[in-house]
Amino acid sequence: MHKDQVEGGMKDAKGKLKEGVGKMTGNERMQAEGNVDQAEGKVQKTVGNVKEGVRDALKN
């Protein structure tokens, strides 16, 4: 597993938490920040998946 996959997953989870708290408190800014964090996390996780795929392909 590549570090970008792990960090991306953590950022996605943090974003979901932020979004949830934003919804519960009616804080639209926090909710929006949570959505941005989720998007960044998903992109970072995808980059990690690509790097992992390249690394696996080079091993074979």
C-alpha positions as CSV (number, residue, x, y, z in Angstrom):
1,M,0.0,0.0,0.0
2,H,1.3,3.4,-1.0
3,K,1.4,6.3,1.6
4,D,-0.8,8.4,-0.7
5,Q,-3.5,5.8,-0.5
6,V,-3.4,5.9,3.3
7,E,-3.2,9.7,3.6
8,G,-6.0,10.1,1.0
9,G,-8.2,7.7,3.0
10,M,-7.5,9.7,6.2
11,K,-8.2,13.0,4.5
12,D,-11.5,11.6,3.0
13,A,-12.6,10.4,6.5
14,K,-11.7,13.8,8.0
15,G,-13.7,15.5,5.4
16,K,-16.7,13.3,6.1
17,L,-16.5,14.1,9.7
18,K,-16.2,17.8,9.0
19,E,-19.2,17.7,6.7
20,G,-21.2,15.9,9.3
21,V,-20.4,18.3,12.0
22,G,-21.1,21.2,9.6
23,K,-24.6,19.7,8.9
24,M,-25.4,19.1,12.5
25,T,-24.4,22.7,13.6
26,G,-25.7,24.4,10.5
27,N,-22.2,25.6,9.7
28,E,-22.2,25.8,5.9
29,R,-18.5,26.8,5.7
30,M,-17.4,23.7,7.7
31,Q,-19.7,21.6,5.5
32,A,-18.1,23.0,2.4
33,E,-14.6,22.5,3.8
34,G,-15.5,18.9,4.5
35,N,-16.6,18.4,0.9
36,V,-13.3,19.8,-0.3
37,D,-11.3,17.6,2.0
38,Q,-13.2,14.6,0.7
39,A,-12.5,15.5,-2.9
40,E,-8.8,16.0,-2.1
41,G,-8.6,12.7,-0.3
42,K,-10.2,10.8,-3.2
43,V,-7.8,12.4,-5.6
44,Q,-4.8,11.6,-3.4
45,K,-6.0,8.0,-2.9
46,T,-6.4,7.6,-6.7
47,V,-2.8,8.9,-7.2
48,G,-1.6,6.4,-4.7
49,N,-3.5,3.6,-6.6
50,V,-1.8,4.6,-9.8
51,K,1.6,4.7,-8.2
52,E,1.0,1.3,-6.6
53,G,0.0,-0.1,-10.0
54,V,3.1,1.3,-11.7
55,R,5.3,-0.1,-8.9
56,D,3.6,-3.5,-9.3
57,A,4.0,-3.4,-13.1
58,L,7.7,-2.7,-12.8
59,K,8.2,-5.6,-10.5
60,N,6.9,-8.0,-13.0
